[in-house]
Amino acid sequence: MHSNGDRAPATIAEIVAAHAAARPDAVAISTIDGMTLTWRQLASLLAAAAADWRRLGIGPGDIVVTSLSTVVPATPAVFLAVAAASACIPLNSDYRVRECVEHMKGDRTRALVVFGAEETDAVEAARSLGLVVIRLSPGAIMSGRWVAQTDGDAPPAAEAQGAAPAPGPDDVALVLHTSGTTARPKVVPLTQGNLVASARQIAAWLKLAPGDRCLNLMPLFHIHGLVGALLSSVTAGATLVTTPALEPAAFGRWLVDSEATWYTAVPTMHQVIVAALRGTDLPRPIRLRFVRSSSSPMPPPVAAELEALFGVPVLQAYGMTEASHQIACNPLPPGRTRAGSVGLPTGTEIRIVGEGGRVLARGQRGEVCIAGRGLFGGYADNPEANRASFLDGFFRTGDEGYLDEDGYLFLTGRLKEMINRGGEKIAPAEVDMVLLEHPSVAQAVCFAVPHPTLGEDIAAAVVARPGAEIDGAALQDFVADRVAPHKIPQRIAVLAALPKGPTGKLVRREVAAQLAGPGCGPSGAPASPPGPPTADEREALLQKVWCEVLDLDAISADDDYFTLGGDSLRAVTIIGKARTIGVELTMMDLMRHRSIRRICEAKARRAA
């Protein structure tokens, strides 16, 4: 570890070591049901992981990929251990083989870290690339022990005989792939210094202290959860409380049991929490002092209801991957929160730029550009994107907005085409390419459609090859085999031709405007009208559950879940309620099969 003298700790490892020296028995990571990991134990895990990396010849600048369940309590500690000793690519564990390969490939990628002995898509992808697979025991991690086994041959241990240098502030700690407007995601390297600066700014803005406890709902493969919840807590010496999959009706009890002083989430999560707890008597005592929202716009009525529900301020924030998360945030009292605003700059310089790069005055609308210590240095191996993304040292966010007379930032739209599905950013061109791999598809275009809770969802329009026929549901199955569930178009319209602009070029937004009308089912046909429950007992039971959760009077067994207004967050509630009536569902059942009849048919086939 660097000898830091009198300077403040500047890397993840140094920060954890400083807390372990000052408060060794204080709790760094906890679970709702009382499992704890102290700062001393966390520091020991980081040291053991660093020793393992030296044995495997992995050092600063090398990349280690993680594919870890976000509901396993050990995941935060493992991320910290990996990012403290190397560069970490945290993958969504829902990714299929092709997505994993796309994120893993690279000359500096050395290994994949997973839990247990399970053979996953990530493991298959790692083996195809010749990476070492490192398997950890979650139970051992939560008791402060780094128990690792490796599959395959270790890489040459070039530094095994001596002490490898620990990563410094300028070494890359986190590598994320951001969905832009192209099929191939751009690679965002964030240094130890970027992450520490951003986490410190968030902790200072939120006045986090060692006595704070963050109830974490966010997945730890997004910048929101990694920096907004985890690293901000780490820099403050506070406690991160891990959670299982969100159970909205149990959320009030979680707040009491965890003694949480704050939580941060995307607006769709806040919406389902409000809906589940509305009109109920909350358990007491609840220690919350504020609630934070980020990753997509928070509807003002939801913010107001959430504030009334918990009796604490709700702070809307604005962040992005390239800025190591937070750019602006509304202030805590006695500062003023402004409805519709994402707040004041929090250690990041913001300017609004118009035509020709001209800096605009307060109140004028233009592109939001940013600079600061949390800002990355540029996309990896992408000089063209870097030339287009920076202007006089400021990063062009692609978002449109203005600063009011007091410096509060208001966002008015996005200049880029990415789809923001409840905080999940989807590059439509990536899904276009998957659709075009189907032998019956000649043309394809994906676009955003409005959604009542997610804000936006993904839809598609396709044209069949001559002589071919396309079944929308079968095409969704084809996509589901190749991408994560949140990227599956929930509406597919089969057309004779795709509408084009005046120059003959396909304009994604124009397609969306023409085809994003309500009532479009998976194949472009209207959803089936409500019908009486079927005779099958399982179908009837599921119909009752869907009607209850989606607040509908009646549905048909053939209705599409997402056309009815469902989303991934309500799916969590449906899965839980179905279990209580003896029907086992998974998220993939809902995302892939979508109607009660198709879900039941698929289950019958698996049981046969």
N, C-alpha and C positions, 0 to 999 in steps of 0.2 A: 504493500500500500504506500502511496505517496506520503512523504513526510510533509505535512502541511503547515508546520510552524504555527504562526498566529493567524493565518488566513482561514476563512470559513471553508468548511468542507465543500469540494467542488465536483464530486462525483457521487454516484449512488452508493458505492462501497464506503466512501469516506463518511457520508451522512449516516449510514447505518452503524458504522463503527463508533461514531461520535455519540449516538444515542445509547449504544450498548455500554460505552464507558461511563456515561453520565447517569443512566437509569436502567441498569441491566435487567432488572426484574419487572419493569413496566411492560404492559402488553402492547405489542406491535400489531398483531393480527389475531382476530377472534372470530368465533362463529356464534350464531344466535343461541345455540344450545350449550355454550360454555367452554368449548375447546379454545385454548389460547397458545400463542407463540410469542415468547418474550423477545425483547431486543437482543439479549444475549444469545438466544437460540437462533434468531434470524442472522445475526452476525456470523455465528458458527456455520450456518448453512452456506452463506456467501463464501466463506473461506474454504469450505470443503468443495464447493462447486469450482472455485478458482483452481484448486489443486487438481481436481479431475480434468479440467481444461488443459492444464499444463501437461498432465500425463498423456492426453490425447493430441498434444501439439496444437491446441487451439489458443489463440491469443488475441490481443487488440486488433481490430480490423477484420478478424474472421467472423463468420456469420453462423449462428446456431438457430434453427427453426424450432418453435414450440407448437404443438397441437394439443391443447389441454382443455378439458371441460371447464366452462366458466362457473359451474356450480360446485366444483370440488374445492374445499377450503384451502388446499395446498397450492392452488394455482397462483395467487399473488406472490407467495414466497419464491416459487420456482421462477416466475418472470423476473423478480428482482435479482435472483442469483445468476440467471443467464445474462441479463442486461448489465450487471455489474462487472462481468468478466469478459464479455465479448459483445458483438452486435447481435441483437435478437430480432427475429421475424416471428411475431405471434400470429398463428393462423386461426381462422375460424374453423372449429372442429367439424362443421358441416360441409366443408369444401370437399369436392370430389377429386379424383385422381388428377384430372387434367388441370384443375385450378391449383392444386398443390404443386404440381410440376412447374407451372408457370411462376409461382412465387418462390420456389426453392432453387431453381436453376441459377447458376452463377459460379464464377471461379472461386469466390471466397466462402461459399457455403460449405460447411464441414459436417454438420450433424443435425439430427432431429431428436427432440425430447418429447416423450409421451409418458402417460401413466400406465403402469401394468403391462400385461402381456397381450392386450387386444391387438388384432390385425386390422388396422384401419386403412382408409384411402390414403392418409398421409404417410403411413408406413410403406404402403405399396409404392407411392411416388418416390419416397426417399431411397428405397432399394433400387428403383429403376435408374436413379441418378448416382448410385454408388455411395450414398451418405451413410455414416454410422448412425444407428438407431440407439438412443440412450433411454432406458426404461427406468422410471422412478416409482417408488412406493409412496402414495399420498399419505398413508398412515405414518410412515417413518418421518416424512417431511414435517407433519404437524406435531411430532414429538421432538423436533430439532435435529433429526438425523438424515444425512444425505446418503441414501442407499440406492446405488445406481448399478444397472447391468447394461452391457452393450451387446448389440447384435452386429455381426460382421467384423471385418478387420478394422483396427484403429488406423488413422492416418499416421504418417511418419511423425514421431515425437521429437521435432527439431529442438525444442527447448526443454525437454524432459529432464535434462541433467542440471539445469540451472533455474534460477528464479526468473520467470518471465515477467516483464514489466506489467504493472497493473494499468488498466486504461486510464488515460488522463482526460481532462475536460474537452479536448479537441477530438477524442476518439469517438467513433459512432457507437451508440448504445442501442438504438432502435431503428429498424427499417420497416416502413409501412408502404403499402401499395395503395395509391389513391386513385379512385375512379374518376377519370376526366371524361372527355368527349370522344376518346378514341377507344378501340377495342382493347389495346394493350395498356394496362395501368401504368402510371408513372411511378417511379421508385423514389421514395422520400427518405433520405438518411438523416437522422436526428442525433446530434452528439450528446455526450454526457452533459456538456455545458448548456446546450439548448434545453434539455429536459429539466435540469436543476433550476435554471433561470425561470422557466415557465411555472414549474411547481412552486417555487418560492413566491412568485408574483401572485399566484392563486391563493396560497396560504396566507399571505399578507393581506390581500384584499378581503378575504373571508374571516380574517382575524382568528385563524386556527391556532390552537394551543395544545399542549400535551393532554389536557383533559377532554379534548373533543373526540367523538366517535362517529365515523362516517359509515352509514349503512349502505353498502355497495350493491346496487342493482345492475350496474353496467357490465357488459362483457369485457374481458381483459384482452381483447385483440383489436380494440378501437382506441383512438387517442383520448376519447372522453373518459373511459374507465381507467385507462393506464395513467394518465396525468391528472385529469380532473378529480378523480377519487383517490387512487392509490398513491401516486407520487406526491401529491399535495399533502396527504396525511403523513407520509414518510418524512418529508422535509420539516414538518411541524412537530414531529415526535408524537403524533396523535395515533389513534387506533383505527384500523380498517376492520369493519365487521362484514364477513362474507355471508352470502345468502344462497339458498337453493333457488330453483326456478320461481319466478314471481307468482305469488298466490295473492291476488288483490284483496280477497276477503280476510286474509290473515295478516295484512300489512300493519294494521293498528297494533296487533299483538307483537309483531316483530319489533316495532318501534319501542314498545315497553321492554321487551325481553333484552333487546340489544343496548338499551339506554342510549340510543343514537341522539346526537346533537344536530345532525344534518344528514341529508342525502341528496344525491344529484341523479337526474334521469332525463330521458328524452320526453318530449311532450306527450307522446302516445302512452307512455307508462303512467305519467301523471293523470291522464284522462281515465285510464281503467281503474286506477286507485280511487279517484274521486267517485267514479260510478259505483264501485263496490262498497265504499264506505258512506255514501250519501244517505242521510237519514238514520244512520246507526249510532249507537252510543259507543264512543271510542273508549278503549281501556285506558286506565291511568296508572301511574303518571307518565306522560310523554315529555321528554326533555328537549325536543327540537328547539333550536333557536333560529333556523332558517331552512328553506328548501331552495335548491338550485336547479335550473333547467337549461339545457343546451342541446346542440346538434341540429335543431330545426326550430322554426318559429313556434312560440307558445301562444295559442289563442288567448286574448285577454280575458274572456269569460272563464276559461279553465283556470287561469292564474288567480282570478278573484275568488273562485269557489275553493280552490286549494288553500288559499290564504285564510279564508273563513273557516275551513275544515280544521286546520291545525293551529290557527291563531298565531302564525309566524309569517315574516316576509317571504315572498317568493321572488327569487332573483333570476331574471332571464340573462343568459350569457351568450356570447358569440365566440366560436372558435373554429379552427381548422387544423388539419394534420400538419401542413407546412409551417404553421406557427407554434408547433408543440402544444397545441390546443388553444387556450384562452387568449382572446384578443381584447374583448371588452366584456363588462358585466355591470349590471345595476348594483348600486352600493347598499350596504347594510344601513339601518338607521344609525344615526340621525340623517344620513344621506337620503335622497329622494329617488324612489323608483318611478320611472316614467313608462306608462302603458304604451306598448307597441315598440319600445326601444330596447335594444340589446345592451344598453348601458354606456358607461364611460370607458375609455382606454385603461387597461390594467398593466402598465409597463410596456405597452406597445404603442408606437407612434402611428397614427392613422391620418392619412390625407385622402381627400376625394379628388379624383382626376377626371378631367373632361377630354374633349377632342384635342389631339395633338400633344397630349401629356400635360395640359395646362392644369395647375392646381386651382381648385374651385373654392369659392368663399363659403362660409357657413350658410346652410339652407339650400345650397345648390346641389342638384342630384348628379351623380357620376359614379365612376368605378371606385370601389374601396381598395386602397393600397396601403400596405403596412410595412413597418420595419421594427426591429427590436432584437434583443438577445435570444429570445426563443425561436426566432425565425431561422429556418434551415438555410444552408448555403447554396442549394440548387439540386435539381433532380439528378439522379445518378445516370451517367452515360446518355444524357439527352440534351446536347447543346442547343438543339432547335427549340425545345420547350423552354429552356432557360432564357434564351434570347427573347422569346415571346412573353415570358412571365415576369421579368424584372424591368423596372423603369427608374433610372436614377437611384439605384440601390433599394428601391421599394418593390415589394412583391405585389403583383396584380392578382387580387383574389378572385376575380370573375364575378363578384357580387356587386350589385348596384345599391347605392344608398346616399345618405346625406348626414351631416353633423348639424345639430341645431345650435342655437346661440350659446348654449351652455356646454357644448361638447358632447352631448349624448348622440350615439349613433343609431340611426334608423335604417333598416334594410328594406329596399323596395322591390327587389327581384334578383334573379340570377341571370348572369350573362352567359353562363355555360349551360349545356344541355343535360347534365347529369340528373338522374332521377333520385329524389330524396324520399325514400320509403321509410318513414318513421325514424329517420336518423341513419338508416342504411343507405349509403351512396352506391348507385348502380350506374355503370357506363352502358347506355343503351346499345352502343356499337358492339360491345362484347357479346350481348345476347343475340344481336343480329347475326353475328358470325356463327353462333351455335345453331340457330334456326336454319341458316343456309346450308348447314351440313346435312340436313334431312334430304333424302333423295327426291322427295316430291316437291320441295320448295325451290322456286325460281328466284323470288325476291322476298325480302323481309325488312321490316323497319319496326323498331320498338320505340315507345314514347310514354310519357307520364300521363296518367289520368287522375282526376281528383278522387280522394278517398276520405270518408267522414272522420276517421280517427288517425290514420297514418299520414294524412296530408296528401301524399301522392302514392300511387301504385303503378305497376308496370303493365302495359298492354302492348299488343303487337298487331300488325297487319301483314299478311303474307299473300303471295301470288303463287299458284301451283304451276308446275312444269306442264307443258302440253301433254294431254292424255292422262295426267295424274289427278288423283283426288286427295284432299287433305281433311282429316278429321282433327278438329281442334284439340279435343281431349287427348288423343293419341300423340299429337305434336307436343303437348305439355309434358306428357310422360317422357318423350324423347329428350326434351330440355332438362327435365328433372334428373335424368341419368348423368348429366354433364356439368351441372352447376349447382350452387347452394340453393336451398328452397326459396330464399327471399328474392332470387333473380328470375323465378319462373313467371312468365306473363300470366296474369290472372284473367285476361281476356285476349282472345286471338280472333281477329276478323279475317276471313278468307275472301279475297277480292279478285275481280277479273284484272284489275290494274291498280297500281298505286298512284295516288294523286301527286302531281309534280308542280313546281313553281314555274314562273314565266320563262325561265331559261332552260327548262327541261330537267333541271336538277331536283332531286328528291329533297324536300325541306321537311325535316322531322317535325317541327312545330306545326306546320300546316297540316300534316297528316293527323297529328294529335287533335287539332281543332275540328277536323272533319269527322273523325272516327271515335272520339271519346265521349259519345253520348251515353246516357244511362241505359240500363237494361240489356246490355250486350253480354251474352253468355260466352262460354269458352270458345265456341266455334263461330261466333258472330251472330248467332241466332238469339232471339229474346229468351230470357230465363223462363222456365216452365211456370205456369200459374200455381198458386197454392192449391194443394189437394188434401184429401183426408189422409190420416195415417194409414200406412200399409198394414197388412195382417201380420207381417213378420215382427216378432216381439222385439228383436234387437233394433230394427229400423224404427219402430214406434218409440222405444225408449230414447234413442238418439234424437228423434224429431222433437220430443219434449224438451230435451236438454238444449238443443239449438234454439228453439223458440224462446226459452227462458233467458239464455245468455244474450241472444241477439234482439230480444224484446220484440218478437214477432208473434202474431196470433196463430198462424199456421204456415207450414211449408210442405213442399213435396220432397219425397226421398231422392228426387233427381235434381233438386236445386243446387246450384253451385254455391259453396260456402262463402266465397269472396264476393260474388255478385249480390248475395244477401246482406253484405256489409260487414262480414267477418274479417278479422285480421289475426296476425300471429299472437298478439297479446290476449285477445279474447279466446284464442285457441287454448291458451294455458288454463283458463277457467273451464272450458269445455272438457279438456282432458281430465281435469280433477273431478268434475261432476260425473263424467262417464264412468270413472273408476268406482265411484260409490254405488253405481247400479250394476256393477259387474261387467262392464265393457271396457277393455283395455285399448286405448288409442295412443298414438304417438303423433308428434308434430309432423313427421313425414307423411303419415296417413292423410292428414288434413291438407297439407301442401300439395301432395301428389295426386290424390284421388278426388278430393274436393266435394263430392256429393255423398250423402249417406248410403245410397244404393251401391255406389262404386266402392266405398270403403268396406261395406259388408261383404261384397262379392270378393274383394281382394283378400279379406280375412278368411273367407271360406276356402279360397284357393290355397292359401298358406296352410290351413288346417288339414286339407285333404292329403 
